Amino acid sequence: METNRLQAEDQEVLDHLLEKVKEQTELFLGYPVSKDFDYQNLYDFFKYPMNNLGDPFVASTYGVGSRELEKEVVQFFAELFRAPQNNWWGYVTNGGSEGNLYGLYLARELHPKAMVYYSEATHYSVQKNLHLLNMGNIVIRTQENGEIDYDDLEYTIRMNRHMPVIIMANIGTTMTEARDDVARIKAILKKLAIQHYYIHADAALSGTYSALIEPRPAFDFEDGADSIAISGHKFFGSPMPCGVVVAKKSNRDRIARSVDYIGSVDTTITGSRNGHSPLFLWHTIKRLGIAGLKSRAMQSLATAAYTEMKLKEIGIAAWRNQDAITVNFPTPSATICKKWQLAAEQGHSHIICMPNVRPSHIDLLIADLEAEMVLRN
């Protein structure tokens, strides 16, 4: 006889894990994950094996999925990122790293003999992706704020100008949330008369709200990008990691191939794809709209300004890039890093003011920092 009930000791394991997750989520300032979501009205979908295998824009013989909603999600981001009309395509990924892998994969198929250029502040997954794709690459220096060094980029490309160019631009670096200027990068390529190139924008954290602020940073298709990847579990918020990649359809068509077994076209990285993730993104888009998302961005920026001010008030050398929700400061004690889950790199840490972070959270952290200062003195 089947039962849905676990043994008492197994249920205890789950109960213990749930309490731990609740506790760890409460004090969470060092990583770019939004936790202020409520998707309970989507609960019934978890009773079904939702799988969006294959191309979301091509029908499949597997019908238990959310392809129609996924297409709406992709269209939303294509329009937000000013993709060329009638020449855009994309899909919901497992996260920003897969989106970057897809952008590099497209670029390699278009320019198999190209050299890839990316800054030393680029996310660690990019090096792994380049290794998987067996692509030649050169690391470019960064400026003090984490933005790519344009002079070093121009000099290095000039030394290799006989080769096609692939650029991995950062729209929000991991530690300092610096944005590389895609328009400026494209101007360098034009200056050097580079005919064959591809620019992918890793906009995992900053992409969505960069399109909602003024002045608008130069990062999207109109600025020169050929593909853009974002993370869905960051600014939007999702119970599971996800993302979106948007590319030019004309480039995607170069790699598409038909697969009889699924009755669709093989154009994505993974075969089976999560059919639940598009529901979360679609739900947020429909619930908030552009106005709600912009308000969400303004709230995060206001909290970041408050955080920077409060840290400076107690003598901590805090700073942030223009229109960034990441506040940088010297790494505090191991105790505080552990309690507030703060990442550390070369003596620097950051607070990422995601939409769920409130001034009250910052006040609690400031109190902890002040208490340690008193003990040290």
C-alpha positions as a Markdown table, in Angstrom:
| # | Residue | x | y | z |
|---|---|---|---|---|
| 1 | Met | 0.0 | 0.0 | 0.0 |
| 2 | Glu | 1.5 | 3.3 | -1.1 |
| 3 | Thr | 1.8 | 6.2 | 1.4 |
| 4 | Asn | 2.9 | 9.8 | 1.2 |
| 5 | Arg | 4.1 | 9.8 | 4.8 |
| 6 | Leu | 7.7 | 9.5 | 5.7 |
| 7 | Gln | 9.1 | 7.6 | 8.7 |
| 8 | Ala | 9.3 | 9.8 | 11.8 |
| 9 | Glu | 13.0 | 10.1 | 11.7 |
| 10 | Asp | 13.0 | 11.1 | 8.0 |
| 11 | Gln | 10.4 | 13.7 | 8.7 |
| 12 | Glu | 12.6 | 15.0 | 11.5 |
| 13 | Val | 15.5 | 15.4 | 9.0 |
| 14 | Leu | 13.3 | 17.6 | 6.8 |
| 15 | Asp | 11.9 | 19.6 | 9.7 |
| 16 | His | 15.5 | 20.3 | 10.9 |
| 17 | Leu | 16.6 | 21.4 | 7.4 |
| 18 | Leu | 13.6 | 23.7 | 7.1 |
| 19 | Glu | 14.4 | 25.4 | 10.3 |
| 20 | Lys | 18.0 | 25.8 | 9.2 |
| 21 | Val | 17.0 | 27.3 | 5.9 |
| 22 | Lys | 14.6 | 29.7 | 7.6 |
| 23 | Glu | 17.4 | 30.8 | 10.0 |
| 24 | Gln | 20.1 | 31.2 | 7.3 |
| 25 | Thr | 17.7 | 33.1 | 5.0 |
| 26 | Glu | 16.9 | 35.7 | 7.7 |
| 27 | Leu | 20.5 | 37.1 | 7.9 |
| 28 | Phe | 21.6 | 37.2 | 4.2 |
| 29 | Leu | 23.4 | 40.2 | 2.9 |
| 30 | Gly | 26.4 | 39.0 | 1.0 |
| 31 | Tyr | 25.0 | 37.3 | -2.1 |
| 32 | Pro | 22.7 | 38.5 | -4.9 |
| 33 | Val | 19.6 | 36.5 | -4.2 |
| 34 | Ser | 16.1 | 38.0 | -3.7 |
| 35 | Lys | 13.9 | 36.2 | -1.1 |
| 36 | Asp | 10.8 | 38.5 | -1.1 |
| 37 | Phe | 8.6 | 36.3 | -3.3 |
| 38 | Asp | 5.4 | 34.4 | -2.8 |
| 39 | Tyr | 4.4 | 31.9 | -5.4 |
| 40 | Gln | 2.0 | 29.9 | -3.4 |
| 41 | Asn | -0.8 | 30.3 | -6.0 |
| 42 | Leu | 1.4 | 28.3 | -8.4 |
| 43 | Tyr | 1.6 | 25.4 | -6.0 |
| 44 | Asp | -0.7 | 23.1 | -8.1 |
| 45 | Phe | 1.8 | 23.2 | -11.0 |
| 46 | Phe | 4.2 | 21.2 | -8.8 |
| 47 | Lys | 1.9 | 18.2 | -9.2 |
| 48 | Tyr | 3.0 | 17.9 | -12.8 |
| 49 | Pro | 6.3 | 17.0 | -14.7 |
| 50 | Met | 6.7 | 20.4 | -16.4 |
| 51 | Asn | 9.4 | 20.1 | -19.1 |
| 52 | Asn | 10.1 | 22.7 | -21.8 |
| 53 | Leu | 12.5 | 20.5 | -23.8 |
| 54 | Gly | 13.7 | 21.8 | -27.1 |
| 55 | Asp | 13.2 | 25.3 | -28.6 |
| 56 | Pro | 10.4 | 27.3 | -26.8 |
| 57 | Phe | 9.3 | 28.7 | -30.1 |
| 58 | Val | 8.9 | 25.4 | -31.9 |
| 59 | Ala | 6.2 | 23.0 | -30.9 |
| 60 | Ser | 7.1 | 19.6 | -29.3 |
| 61 | Thr | 5.4 | 16.3 | -29.0 |
| 62 | Tyr | 6.0 | 16.6 | -25.3 |
| 63 | Gly | 3.1 | 18.8 | -24.2 |
| 64 | Val | 3.4 | 19.1 | -20.4 |
| 65 | Gly | 5.2 | 22.4 | -20.1 |
| 66 | Ser | 5.0 | 26.2 | -20.0 |
| 67 | Arg | 6.3 | 27.1 | -23.5 |
| 68 | Glu | 3.6 | 29.7 | -24.1 |
| 69 | Leu | 4.5 | 31.6 | -20.9 |
| 70 | Glu | 8.2 | 31.1 | -21.6 |
| 71 | Lys | 7.9 | 32.8 | -24.9 |
| 72 | Glu | 6.2 | 35.8 | -23.2 |
| 73 | Val | 9.1 | 36.0 | -20.7 |
| 74 | Val | 11.7 | 36.0 | -23.5 |
| 75 | Gln | 9.7 | 38.7 | -25.4 |
| 76 | Phe | 9.6 | 40.8 | -22.3 |
| 77 | Phe | 13.4 | 40.8 | -21.9 |
| 78 | Ala | 14.0 | 41.1 | -25.7 |
| 79 | Glu | 12.0 | 44.4 | -25.6 |
| 80 | Leu | 13.5 | 45.5 | -22.4 |
| 81 | Phe | 17.0 | 45.1 | -23.8 |
| 82 | Arg | 16.0 | 46.7 | -27.1 |
| 83 | Ala | 16.7 | 43.6 | -29.3 |
| 84 | Pro | 16.3 | 44.1 | -33.0 |
| 85 | Gln | 12.6 | 43.8 | -34.0 |
| 86 | Asn | 11.7 | 40.5 | -35.6 |
| 87 | Asn | 15.3 | 39.3 | -35.0 |
| 88 | Trp | 15.4 | 38.0 | -31.4 |
| 89 | Trp | 15.2 | 34.7 | -29.8 |
| 90 | Gly | 15.9 | 33.2 | -26.3 |
| 91 | Tyr | 15.0 | 30.8 | -23.6 |
| 92 | Val | 14.8 | 30.4 | -19.9 |
| 93 | Thr | 18.0 | 28.9 | -18.6 |
| 94 | Asn | 19.2 | 27.3 | -15.3 |
| 95 | Gly | 21.0 | 30.5 | -14.5 |
| 96 | Gly | 23.4 | 33.2 | -15.6 |
| 97 | Ser | 26.3 | 30.7 | -16.2 |
| 98 | Glu | 24.3 | 28.7 | -18.7 |
| 99 | Gly | 23.3 | 32.0 | -20.4 |
| 100 | Asn | 27.0 | 32.9 | -20.7 |
| 101 | Leu | 27.8 | 29.5 | -22.0 |
| 102 | Tyr | 25.2 | 29.9 | -24.7 |
| 103 | Gly | 26.4 | 33.3 | -25.7 |
| 104 | Leu | 30.0 | 32.0 | -26.0 |
| 105 | Tyr | 28.8 | 28.9 | -27.9 |
| 106 | Leu | 26.9 | 31.1 | -30.5 |
| 107 | Ala | 30.0 | 33.3 | -30.8 |
| 108 | Arg | 32.3 | 30.4 | -31.4 |
| 109 | Glu | 30.1 | 28.9 | -34.1 |
| 110 | Leu | 30.0 | 32.3 | -35.8 |
| 111 | His | 33.7 | 32.9 | -35.4 |
| 112 | Pro | 35.5 | 29.6 | -34.8 |
| 113 | Lys | 39.0 | 31.3 | -35.0 |
| 114 | Ala | 38.2 | 34.2 | -32.7 |
| 115 | Met | 40.0 | 35.3 | -29.5 |
| 116 | Val | 37.9 | 35.9 | -26.4 |
| 117 | Tyr | 38.6 | 39.0 | -24.3 |
| 118 | Tyr | 37.3 | 39.4 | -20.7 |
| 119 | Ser | 38.4 | 41.3 | -17.7 |
| 120 | Glu | 40.0 | 39.9 | -14.6 |
| 121 | Ala | 36.8 | 40.7 | -12.6 |
| 122 | Thr | 34.7 | 38.4 | -14.8 |
| 123 | His | 32.6 | 35.7 | -13.0 |
| 124 | Tyr | 34.6 | 32.5 | -12.4 |
| 125 | Ser | 32.2 | 30.4 | -14.5 |
| 126 | Val | 33.4 | 32.1 | -17.7 |
| 127 | Gln | 36.8 | 30.5 | -17.5 |
| 128 | Lys | 35.1 | 27.1 | -17.0 |
| 129 | Asn | 32.9 | 27.8 | -20.0 |
| 130 | Leu | 35.9 | 28.8 | -22.2 |
| 131 | His | 37.6 | 25.6 | -21.2 |
| 132 | Leu | 34.5 | 23.5 | -22.1 |
| 133 | Leu | 34.3 | 25.2 | -25.4 |
| 134 | Asn | 38.0 | 25.1 | -26.0 |
| 135 | Met | 38.2 | 28.8 | -26.9 |
| 136 | Gly | 41.4 | 30.8 | -26.9 |
| 137 | Asn | 41.2 | 33.8 | -24.5 |
| 138 | Ile | 43.1 | 36.7 | -23.0 |
| 139 | Val | 42.4 | 38.3 | -19.7 |
| 140 | Ile | 42.2 | 42.1 | -19.6 |
| 141 | Arg | 43.2 | 44.3 | -16.6 |
| 142 | Thr | 40.5 | 46.1 | -14.7 |
| 143 | Gln | 40.3 | 49.6 | -13.3 |
| 144 | Glu | 40.2 | 50.2 | -9.6 |
| 145 | Asn | 36.3 | 50.1 | -9.5 |
| 146 | Gly | 36.2 | 46.7 | -11.3 |
| 147 | Glu | 35.4 | 48.0 | -14.8 |
| 148 | Ile | 37.4 | 46.7 | -17.7 |
| 149 | Asp | 40.5 | 48.8 | -18.6 |
| 150 | Tyr | 39.6 | 50.1 | -22.1 |
| 151 | Asp | 43.2 | 51.1 | -22.9 |
| 152 | Asp | 44.5 | 47.6 | -22.1 |
| 153 | Leu | 41.6 | 46.1 | -24.2 |
| 154 | Glu | 42.4 | 48.3 | -27.2 |
| 155 | Tyr | 46.1 | 47.6 | -27.0 |
| 156 | Thr | 45.6 | 43.8 | -26.7 |
| 157 | Ile | 43.2 | 43.6 | -29.5 |
| 158 | Arg | 45.5 | 45.7 | -31.7 |
| 159 | Met | 48.3 | 43.1 | -31.0 |
| 160 | Asn | 45.9 | 40.4 | -32.3 |
| 161 | Arg | 43.9 | 42.3 | -34.8 |
| 162 | His | 44.3 | 39.6 | -37.5 |
| 163 | Met | 41.8 | 37.5 | -35.4 |
| 164 | Pro | 38.1 | 37.9 | -35.0 |
| 165 | Val | 37.1 | 39.2 | -31.6 |
| 166 | Ile | 34.7 | 37.9 | -29.0 |
| 167 | Ile | 34.0 | 40.2 | -26.0 |
| 168 | Met | 32.6 | 39.0 | -22.7 |
| 169 | Ala | 31.3 | 42.2 | -21.2 |
| 170 | Asn | 30.4 | 42.4 | -17.5 |
| 171 | Ile | 27.2 | 44.3 | -16.6 |
| 172 | Gly | 27.7 | 44.1 | -12.8 |
| 173 | Thr | 30.9 | 42.3 | -11.8 |
| 174 | Thr | 30.8 | 39.8 | -9.0 |
| 175 | Met | 32.5 | 41.8 | -6.2 |
| 176 | Thr | 32.0 | 45.5 | -7.1 |
| 177 | Glu | 29.0 | 45.5 | -9.6 |
| 178 | Ala | 31.0 | 47.4 | -12.1 |
| 179 | Arg | 29.5 | 47.7 | -15.6 |
| 180 | Asp | 31.6 | 47.5 | -18.8 |
| 181 | Asp | 30.5 | 50.1 | -21.3 |
| 182 | Val | 29.4 | 48.1 | -24.4 |
| 183 | Ala | 29.1 | 51.2 | -26.6 |
| 184 | Arg | 32.7 | 52.2 | -25.7 |
| 185 | Ile | 33.9 | 48.6 | -26.5 |
| 186 | Lys | 32.1 | 48.7 | -29.8 |
| 187 | Ala | 33.8 | 52.1 | -30.6 |
| 188 | Ile | 37.2 | 50.5 | -29.9 |
| 189 | Leu | 36.4 | 47.7 | -32.4 |
| 190 | Lys | 35.3 | 50.2 | -35.0 |
| 191 | Lys | 38.5 | 52.3 | -34.4 |
| 192 | Leu | 40.6 | 49.2 | -35.0 |
| 193 | Ala | 38.6 | 48.3 | -38.1 |
| 194 | Ile | 37.7 | 44.9 | -36.7 |
| 195 | Gln | 35.2 | 43.4 | -39.1 |
| 196 | His | 34.3 | 40.1 | -37.4 |
| 197 | Tyr | 33.3 | 40.3 | -33.8 |
| 198 | Tyr | 30.7 | 39.3 | -31.2 |
| 199 | Ile | 29.8 | 40.9 | -27.9 |
| 200 | His | 28.1 | 39.0 | -25.2 |
| 201 | Ala | 26.8 | 40.8 | -22.1 |
| 202 | Asp | 26.9 | 39.0 | -18.7 |
| 203 | Ala | 24.1 | 41.0 | -17.1 |
| 204 | Ala | 23.3 | 38.3 | -14.4 |
| 205 | Leu | 22.8 | 40.8 | -11.5 |
| 206 | Ser | 22.4 | 44.2 | -13.0 |
| 207 | Gly | 20.8 | 43.7 | -16.4 |
| 208 | Thr | 17.2 | 43.9 | -15.5 |
| 209 | Tyr | 17.3 | 47.1 | -13.5 |
| 210 | Ser | 20.0 | 48.7 | -15.6 |
| 211 | Ala | 17.3 | 49.0 | -18.3 |
| 212 | Leu | 15.0 | 50.9 | -15.8 |
| 213 | Ile | 17.3 | 53.6 | -14.5 |
| 214 | Glu | 18.4 | 57.0 | -15.9 |
| 215 | Pro | 21.0 | 57.6 | -17.2 |
| 216 | Arg | 20.7 | 54.1 | -18.8 |
| 217 | Pro | 24.0 | 52.3 | -18.8 |
| 218 | Ala | 25.3 | 51.2 | -22.3 |
| 219 | Phe | 24.9 | 47.4 | -22.2 |
| 220 | Asp | 22.1 | 46.2 | -24.5 |
| 221 | Phe | 21.5 | 45.4 | -28.1 |
| 222 | Glu | 21.2 | 49.0 | -29.3 |
| 223 | Asp | 24.5 | 49.7 | -27.6 |
| 224 | Gly | 26.2 | 46.8 | -29.5 |
| 225 | Ala | 25.5 | 43.5 | -27.6 |
| 226 | Asp | 24.8 | 40.4 | -29.7 |
| 227 | Ser | 23.4 | 38.4 | -26.8 |
| 228 | Ile | 22.6 | 39.1 | -23.1 |
| 229 | Ala | 22.2 | 36.8 | -20.2 |
| 230 | Ile | 20.5 | 37.5 | -16.8 |
| 231 | Ser | 19.7 | 35.6 | -13.7 |
| 232 | Gly | 16.1 | 35.2 | -12.7 |
| 233 | His | 16.7 | 34.3 | -9.0 |
| 234 | Lys | 18.6 | 37.6 | -8.4 |
| 235 | Phe | 16.6 | 40.7 | -9.0 |
| 236 | Phe | 13.3 | 38.9 | -9.7 |
| 237 | Gly | 13.4 | 36.3 | -7.1 |
| 238 | Ser | 12.8 | 32.5 | -7.5 |
| 239 | Pro | 12.8 | 29.4 | -5.3 |
| 240 | Met | 15.2 | 27.8 | -7.7 |
| 241 | Pro | 18.0 | 29.2 | -9.8 |
| 242 | Cys | 17.0 | 30.3 | -13.3 |
| 243 | Gly | 17.9 | 32.9 | -15.9 |
| 244 | Val | 17.1 | 34.1 | -19.4 |
| 245 | Val | 19.4 | 34.4 | -22.4 |
| 246 | Val | 18.4 | 36.6 | -25.4 |
| 247 | Ala | 20.2 | 36.5 | -28.7 |
| 248 | Lys | 19.7 | 37.5 | -32.3 |
| 249 | Lys | 17.6 | 35.0 | -34.1 |
| 250 | Ser | 19.7 | 35.1 | -37.2 |
| 251 | Asn | 22.6 | 33.9 | -35.2 |
| 252 | Arg | 20.6 | 31.2 | -33.5 |
| 253 | Asp | 19.5 | 29.9 | -36.8 |
| 254 | Arg | 23.1 | 29.1 | -37.7 |
| 255 | Ile | 23.2 | 26.3 | -35.0 |
| 256 | Ala | 19.7 | 24.9 | -35.0 |
| 257 | Arg | 19.1 | 21.3 | -35.9 |
| 258 | Ser | 15.9 | 19.2 | -36.0 |
| 259 | Val | 15.4 | 16.3 | -33.6 |
| 260 | Asp | 12.7 | 13.8 | -34.5 |
| 261 | Tyr | 12.5 | 12.2 | -31.1 |
| 262 | Ile | 11.1 | 15.3 | -29.4 |
| 263 | Gly | 9.5 | 16.8 | -32.5 |
| 264 | Ser | 11.3 | 20.1 | -32.0 |
| 265 | Val | 14.5 | 21.9 | -32.7 |
| 266 | Asp | 17.7 | 21.5 | -30.7 |
| 267 | Thr | 18.8 | 25.0 | -30.0 |
| 268 | Thr | 19.4 | 25.1 | -26.2 |
| 269 | Ile | 22.3 | 23.9 | -24.0 |
| 270 | Thr | 20.3 | 21.3 | -22.0 |
| 271 | Gly | 17.8 | 18.9 | -23.5 |
| 272 | Ser | 15.2 | 18.8 | -20.8 |
| 273 | Arg | 14.5 | 22.2 | -19.3 |
| 274 | Asn | 12.7 | 23.3 | -16.2 |
| 275 | Gly | 9.1 | 24.1 | -17.1 |
| 276 | His | 8.4 | 25.6 | -13.7 |
| 277 | Ser | 11.0 | 28.4 | -13.8 |
| 278 | Pro | 9.2 | 30.4 | -16.5 |
| 279 | Leu | 6.1 | 30.4 | -14.3 |
| 280 | Phe | 7.9 | 32.3 | -11.6 |
| 281 | Leu | 9.4 | 34.9 | -14.0 |
| 282 | Trp | 6.0 | 35.3 | -15.9 |
| 283 | His | 4.2 | 35.7 | -12.6 |
| 284 | Thr | 6.6 | 38.5 | -11.4 |
| 285 | Ile | 6.4 | 40.3 | -14.8 |
| 286 | Lys | 2.6 | 40.2 | -14.8 |
| 287 | Arg | 2.3 | 41.1 | -11.1 |
| 288 | Leu | 4.7 | 44.1 | -11.1 |
| 289 | Gly | 5.0 | 45.3 | -14.7 |
| 290 | Ile | 7.6 | 47.8 | -15.7 |
| 291 | Ala | 6.4 | 50.4 | -13.2 |
| 292 | Gly | 6.6 | 47.9 | -10.3 |
| 293 | Leu | 10.1 | 46.6 | -11.4 |
| 294 | Lys | 11.3 | 50.2 | -11.6 |
| 295 | Ser | 10.0 | 50.9 | -8.1 |
| 296 | Arg | 11.8 | 47.7 | -6.9 |
| 297 | Ala | 15.0 | 49.0 | -8.4 |
| 298 | Met | 14.7 | 52.5 | -6.8 |
| 299 | Gln | 14.1 | 50.9 | -3.5 |
| 300 | Ser | 17.2 | 48.8 | -3.7 |
| 301 | Leu | 19.3 | 51.8 | -4.8 |
| 302 | Ala | 17.9 | 53.8 | -1.9 |
| 303 | Thr | 18.9 | 51.1 | 0.5 |
| 304 | Ala | 22.4 | 50.9 | -1.0 |
| 305 | Ala | 22.8 | 54.7 | -0.5 |
| 306 | Tyr | 21.6 | 54.3 | 3.1 |
| 307 | Thr | 24.1 | 51.4 | 3.7 |
| 308 | Glu | 27.0 | 53.3 | 2.3 |
| 309 | Met | 26.2 | 56.3 | 4.5 |
| 310 | Lys | 25.7 | 54.3 | 7.7 |
| 311 | Leu | 29.0 | 52.5 | 7.2 |
| 312 | Lys | 30.9 | 55.7 | 6.6 |
| 313 | Glu | 29.3 | 57.2 | 9.7 |
| 314 | Ile | 31.0 | 54.6 | 11.9 |
| 315 | Gly | 34.4 | 55.1 | 10.1 |
| 316 | Ile | 34.3 | 52.3 | 7.6 |
| 317 | Ala | 35.7 | 53.1 | 4.1 |
| 318 | Ala | 32.6 | 52.1 | 2.1 |
| 319 | Trp | 32.0 | 52.9 | -1.5 |
| 320 | Arg | 29.9 | 51.8 | -4.5 |
| 321 | Asn | 29.8 | 52.3 | -8.2 |
| 322 | Gln | 27.3 | 54.7 | -9.8 |
| 323 | Asp | 23.8 | 53.4 | -9.7 |
| 324 | Ala | 24.9 | 50.1 | -8.1 |
| 325 | Ile | 23.2 | 48.2 | -5.3 |
| 326 | Thr | 26.4 | 46.7 | -4.1 |
| 327 | Val | 28.3 | 48.4 | -1.3 |
| 328 | Asn | 32.0 | 47.6 | -0.9 |
| 329 | Phe | 34.0 | 47.8 | 2.3 |
| 330 | Pro | 37.0 | 46.1 | 4.0 |
| 331 | Thr | 36.3 | 42.6 | 5.1 |
| 332 | Pro | 35.0 | 42.5 | 8.8 |
| 333 | Ser | 35.7 | 39.7 | 11.3 |
| 334 | Ala | 35.1 | 36.1 | 10.5 |
| 335 | Thr | 32.2 | 36.1 | 13.1 |
| 336 | Ile | 30.3 | 38.8 | 11.3 |
| 337 | Cys | 31.1 | 37.3 | 7.8 |
| 338 | Lys | 29.6 | 34.0 | 9.0 |
| 339 | Lys | 26.6 | 35.5 | 10.7 |
| 340 | Trp | 25.6 | 37.8 | 7.7 |
| 341 | Gln | 27.0 | 35.4 | 5.0 |
| 342 | Leu | 29.4 | 38.0 | 3.6 |
| 343 | Ala | 31.7 | 36.9 | 0.7 |
| 344 | Ala | 35.3 | 38.0 | 1.0 |
| 345 | Glu | 38.0 | 38.4 | -1.7 |
| 346 | Gln | 41.5 | 39.9 | -1.2 |
| 347 | Gly | 40.4 | 41.7 | 2.0 |
| 348 | His | 37.2 | 43.2 | 0.5 |
| 349 | Ser | 33.6 | 42.3 | 1.2 |
| 350 | His | 30.3 | 43.7 | 0.0 |
| 351 | Ile | 26.6 | 44.0 | 1.0 |
| 352 | Ile | 24.2 | 43.5 | -1.9 |
| 353 | Cys | 21.0 | 45.5 | -1.3 |
| 354 | Met | 18.6 | 43.2 | -3.0 |
| 355 | Pro | 14.9 | 44.2 | -3.0 |
| 356 | Asn | 14.3 | 42.3 | 0.2 |
| 357 | Val | 17.0 | 44.1 | 2.2 |
| 358 | Arg | 15.6 | 46.9 | 4.4 |
| 359 | Pro | 17.3 | 49.6 | 6.4 |
| 360 | Ser | 16.4 | 47.7 | 9.5 |
| 361 | His | 18.7 | 44.8 | 8.3 |
| 362 | Ile | 21.5 | 47.3 | 7.8 |
| 363 | Asp | 20.9 | 48.8 | 11.2 |
| 364 | Leu | 21.4 | 45.3 | 12.8 |
| 365 | Leu | 24.6 | 44.8 | 10.9 |
| 366 | Ile | 25.9 | 48.3 | 11.9 |
| 367 | Ala | 25.1 | 47.4 | 15.5 |
| 368 | Asp | 27.2 | 44.2 | 15.3 |
| 369 | Leu | 30.1 | 46.2 | 13.7 |
| 370 | Glu | 30.0 | 48.9 | 16.3 |
| 371 | Ala | 29.9 | 46.3 | 19.1 |
| 372 | Glu | 33.1 | 44.7 | 17.8 |
| 373 | Met | 34.8 | 48.1 | 17.5 |
| 374 | Val | 34.0 | 48.8 | 21.2 |
| 375 | Leu | 35.5 | 45.4 | 22.2 |
| 376 | Arg | 38.7 | 46.1 | 20.1 |
| 377 | Asn | 39.1 | 49.5 | 21.8 |
